[in-house]
Amino acid sequence: MSQVLVEGGVPVAPDVNRIREAFPDRSLEAGQIIYHGYVQELLGEPPESARYRTVTNRWRRDVEDSVGKVILAVRGVGFIVADDHAKSESEGKRLKKGYLSAGGVEK
Protein backbone atom coordinates (compact mmCIF):
# COMPACT_ATOMS: atom_id res chain seq x y z
CA MET A 1 0.00 0.00 0.00
CA SER A 2 1.62 3.23 -1.09
CA GLN A 3 -0.52 5.78 0.68
CA VAL A 4 0.35 6.94 4.17
CA LEU A 5 -2.46 6.24 6.62
CA VAL A 6 -2.84 8.90 9.28
CA GLU A 7 -5.70 9.37 11.72
CA GLY A 8 -5.47 12.42 14.00
CA GLY A 9 -1.78 12.84 13.29
CA VAL A 10 -0.72 9.32 14.32
CA PRO A 11 0.15 6.91 11.48
CA VAL A 12 -2.18 3.92 11.32
CA ALA A 13 -0.25 1.79 8.81
CA PRO A 14 2.43 0.45 11.21
CA ASP A 15 -0.20 -0.89 13.62
CA VAL A 16 -2.35 -2.31 10.80
CA ASN A 17 0.74 -4.03 9.38
CA ARG A 18 1.55 -5.49 12.80
CA ILE A 19 -1.89 -7.15 12.94
CA ARG A 20 -1.62 -8.36 9.34
CA GLU A 21 1.77 -9.94 10.06
CA ALA A 22 0.41 -11.72 13.13
CA PHE A 23 -2.74 -12.82 11.25
CA PRO A 24 -1.82 -13.05 7.54
CA ASP A 25 -4.76 -12.36 5.23
CA ARG A 26 -4.59 -15.62 3.30
CA SER A 27 -4.31 -17.76 6.44
CA LEU A 28 -7.56 -16.44 7.94
CA GLU A 29 -10.26 -19.13 7.89
CA ALA A 30 -14.03 -18.84 8.26
CA GLY A 31 -15.00 -19.19 11.90
CA GLN A 32 -11.55 -18.24 13.20
CA ILE A 33 -11.75 -16.11 16.34
CA ILE A 34 -9.16 -13.44 17.07
CA TYR A 35 -9.46 -12.39 20.69
CA HIS A 36 -9.16 -8.78 21.86
CA GLY A 37 -6.32 -9.84 24.18
CA TYR A 38 -4.08 -10.84 21.26
CA VAL A 39 -4.74 -7.64 19.36
CA GLN A 40 -4.35 -5.57 22.51
CA GLU A 41 -0.88 -7.07 23.04
CA LEU A 42 0.09 -6.19 19.47
CA LEU A 43 -1.17 -2.62 19.67
CA GLY A 44 -0.56 -1.78 23.31
CA GLU A 45 -4.03 -0.21 23.38
CA PRO A 46 -7.17 -1.36 25.23
CA PRO A 47 -10.16 -2.41 23.10
CA GLU A 48 -12.18 0.50 24.51
CA SER A 49 -9.81 3.11 23.07
CA ALA A 50 -10.52 5.10 19.95
CA ARG A 51 -7.08 4.19 18.63
CA TYR A 52 -7.83 0.46 18.92
CA ARG A 53 -11.11 0.91 17.02
CA THR A 54 -9.46 3.06 14.34
CA VAL A 55 -6.67 0.56 13.71
CA THR A 56 -8.85 -2.56 13.79
CA ASN A 57 -11.51 -1.00 11.54
CA ARG A 58 -8.80 -0.14 9.02
CA TRP A 59 -7.32 -3.66 9.28
CA ARG A 60 -10.73 -5.25 8.70
CA ARG A 61 -11.41 -3.00 5.70
CA ASP A 62 -7.95 -3.71 4.20
CA VAL A 63 -8.40 -7.48 4.55
CA GLU A 64 -11.81 -7.33 2.90
CA ASP A 65 -10.43 -5.19 0.05
CA SER A 66 -7.37 -7.37 -0.55
CA VAL A 67 -8.70 -10.93 -0.18
CA GLY A 68 -12.48 -10.54 0.18
CA LYS A 69 -12.64 -11.96 3.71
CA VAL A 70 -15.03 -10.21 6.07
CA ILE A 71 -13.97 -9.88 9.69
CA LEU A 72 -16.82 -9.11 12.08
CA ALA A 73 -16.43 -7.54 15.51
CA VAL A 74 -17.89 -9.51 18.42
CA ARG A 75 -18.53 -7.30 21.44
CA GLY A 76 -16.51 -8.33 24.47
CA VAL A 77 -14.73 -11.14 22.60
CA GLY A 78 -12.79 -9.88 19.61
CA PHE A 79 -13.23 -10.63 15.93
CA ILE A 80 -14.44 -13.55 13.85
CA VAL A 81 -13.76 -14.32 10.22
CA ALA A 82 -17.19 -14.56 8.63
CA ASP A 83 -18.38 -17.60 6.74
CA ASP A 84 -20.49 -17.11 3.59
CA HIS A 85 -23.76 -16.99 5.56
CA ALA A 86 -22.52 -14.38 8.03
CA LYS A 87 -20.96 -12.42 5.17
CA SER A 88 -24.28 -12.16 3.30
CA GLU A 89 -26.12 -11.31 6.53
CA SER A 90 -23.61 -8.54 7.24
CA GLU A 91 -24.00 -7.16 3.71
CA GLY A 92 -27.78 -7.12 4.11
CA LYS A 93 -27.48 -5.08 7.31
CA ARG A 94 -25.10 -2.63 5.61
CA LEU A 95 -27.46 -2.19 2.66
CA LYS A 96 -30.43 -1.61 4.96
CA LYS A 97 -28.48 0.92 7.03
CA GLY A 98 -27.43 2.77 3.87
CA TYR A 99 -30.98 2.75 2.55
CA LEU A 100 -32.38 4.14 5.79
CA SER A 101 -29.67 6.81 6.10
CA ALA A 102 -30.44 7.91 2.53
CA GLY A 103 -34.03 8.64 3.57
CA GLY A 104 -35.63 5.29 2.87
CA VAL A 105 -38.56 4.12 4.95
CA GLU A 106 -38.44 0.84 6.83
CA LYS A 107 -41.44 -1.39 6.16
N, C-alpha and C positions, 0 to 999 in steps of 0.2 A: 504494500500500500504506500503510495508516494505522498499522499497528503498528510500534513501534520495535524493531529487531533488535539485540540485544546478546548477545555471546558473551564471557564472562569480563571483562565491564566495558568492552569496546571495541565501539562500534557497528559492525555489519556492513553495514547498508544503504548507506552512502556508497560503499563498495568494490564492492558488488554492482551498484549503479546505474552506477558507472564502467564496469564490464564490459558491462552491458546497453546503455549508450550507444555503446560502441565496436563491439559486435556486437548490433544490434537484433534482438529476438526474431523478428519477421516476416521479416527478411532472411536468417535462417539456412536453409541448404539441406542436404538429405541428402548426406552424404559430405564436407561442408566440414570442414576441419581447422583448429583454432585452436591454434597452438603455444604451449607454456609460455612462451617468450620474450616474446611479445606480452602475455600476461596478467601476467607478472612485471613488465614495464615499467609497466603500469597500476597494479598494486598496490604495487610497491616491496618485494615479498616474494619470497623464493626458493620454488620449487615444493615443496621439502622441509619448509617450515615449517608448523606447525599452523595459523597464520593463513591461509595460502594455501589449505589444504585446507578450512578452515571457510568461507571466502568463496566458493570455487568450488563447493563442495557446495551451498551456499545458492542460488547463481546457477543451477546446473543444475536444482535442484528448482523454483525460481521459474519458469524458462522452461517446464518440463514442465507445471506447474500452469496457466500463463497461455495457452500456445499449443499444448500437447500435443507439443512436440518434445523428444525424448530426446537428451541430450548425454552421451556415454560418455567416460570417462577412458581414455587410452592411455598406459601407463607409459613414461616417458622421452621422450614426444613432446608430449602436450598433450591435446586433446579433439577428438572427432569427433561431428558431428551424425548420429545414427543414421538409417538408412533403415528401411523397414517390416520387413525381415527381421531386422536387428540389434535393432530395437525389440522384436519378439516373442521373440527369443532372450534378450534381457536380462530381459524379464518372466518368462520361464520360469525363469531362474536365481534371480530374486528370490522367486518362489513356492516353489521347491524349498528355498531357504535358510530361508524362513519356516516351511515345513512341518517341516523338520528341527529348527529351534530350538524349535518347539512340542512336540517329543517324538516326531515321526514317525520311522519307520524307513525308511532307504534300501534299495531292493530291488536 
